[in-house]
Amino acid sequence: MPQKLLVLRDCGVIDPQDVDSYLARGGFEALRRVQSGMTQTQIIDEVKRSGLRGRGGGGFPTGLKWEQTARSPGEKKYIICNASEGEVGAFKDRYILEGDPFTLIEGMAIAGYAVGASGGFIYLRSEYAYLLGLLVSAINQVTQKGLLGIGGHSFGIELRLGTGGYVCGEETAMMESLEGRRGEPRVRPPFPPGQGLLGFPTLINNVETLMNIPWIVANGGDRFSEMGTPESKGTKVFSLSGDVERPGVYELEMGSSLREVVEELALARNVKMVQVGGASGRIVPPGKMDVLLSYETVLGPGPIIVFNRSRDVVDIMCRTMEFFAEECCGKCAPCREGTQAMVETLARIADGKGVRKDLKALEKLSSAMMLTSSCGLGQAAPFPIVDSLRYFGHEYEAHISA
C-alpha cells in the first residue's frame, strides 16, 4: 500500500538543524509566493478551496476558522500551534517536529499574515522538552534570514512548554495554560477566533494542519482538493502502534482502507480490535476493518492502536478509563464523577466481582457523560466503552459472576 507524502515529504530528507537544506528543497517557495503579492483574502480563499480540515481530531474547516479570525476586530491577534500531543498512541507530531521544523514555521508565517496575527506561539507538550533546542535554532535561523516578515507585516514565533495535562490539548484549556492559569476548558462562546488568548482574536491549529499550508499555497487549493474523499480532502498522518510488526508514522490519502493500513502497512496478525483516534477513539472489530479512514466514517487525531486476540477487552477498557480519571481536570461533575465511577465498575468486573446490572450502568453513565460533560474529554471518554460493549459484550459477561 503506497504512502502519499505531503506533510512528511521532507522528513528524513532535509537536515532539521540547517535551514539551507530546506531552502535547497524549495523551502519557503510558498512564502515567497505570498510575498510577491497575494492578499490575505486570496490566501484564505486558497485554503478554503483546498477543503483542508483541522487534523487535531475535530475536523473543523481550516479556511473558515482563518476567515473568522481575520474578520474579528482587535488591536492584536495571535496564532497558536497546538503541539500538545497528549493522546494515547500519538507520536506523529513529534516525528514531524524532529524531522522538519521549517515547514511548520513557514505554515505559521503564512497563517499569521493571512489572519493579521502579530505573533505566534508553539505550545509544546512537556514530554517533548528535548525538542526545545532544535525548535529555537530553527526559528532563529529563519528569523536571521529575514523570512518571517511579509511586506510591512512582522511576525514572531515563541515557544511555550506545556504543563503536562492531557486536557491542555483542548484549545481553550491551552489558552488558560498559556495565560498562566490551571489548564481547564473555558465556557464557549466566545470562541477563540473572536476572543481567545488574553482576550484577543486567536487562531489555533495543530502541527499537521499547519504543515499542509505551504503545499496548498505553492500548488493551489484545487490540487489539494483532488485528493481524498468528498468531505475529507488531502492526506492524513497516522501513528501506528500496538500488536503490529511495523509500528511507525505513515501518511496516506484520505479514504484509505483501515484493513490495508493495519494488515499491509503495519503487518498486524490475529487482530481482535483496532482503536482509531487514541484512548477516546472508536473501537473497530475485524469484521468492520474495511471502513475507510475519513471524517465521514472514523478518523480522529491520528493514532491507530492494534490489539491482538491475546488481549482482554475489559482490562484494556479499565486501564483506558483510569487514564481519563487521572487526566480529568475536575471542572465538571459528569466527567469528574463519571470517570471515577467507570473505573470502579470496570475494576469490579475485571476482578470477577461484577454483576449484570453493571453493564447497564456503564451504558447509562456513558450516555450521561456524552450529553452533559463540558468539554471533549468527558464527551468522548465513553466512546470505547460503548463500542466495546457493543462488539465484545460476551467478554464482559464472561467476567460477571451473577
Secondary structure, 3 states (H helix, E strand, C coil): CCCCCCCCCCCCCCCCCCHHHHHHCCCCHHHHHHHCCCCHHHHHHHHHHHCCECCCCCCCEHHHHHHHHHHCCCCCCEEEEEECCCCCCCCHHHHHHHHCHHHHHHHHHHHHHHHCCCEEEEEECHHHHHHHHHHHHHHHHHHHCCCCCECCECCEEEEEECCCCHHHHCHHHHHHHHCCCCCCCCCCCCCCCCCCHHHCCEEEEEHHHHHCHHHHHHHCHHHHHCCECCCCECEEEEEEEECCCCCEEEEEECCCEHHHHHHHHCCCCCEEEEEECCCCCEEECHHHCCCEECCCCECCCCEEEEEECCCCHHHHHHHHHHHHHHHCCCCCHHHHHHHHHHHHHHHHHHCCCCCHHHHHHHHHHHHHHHHHCCCHHHHHCCHHHHHHHHHHHHHHHHHCCC
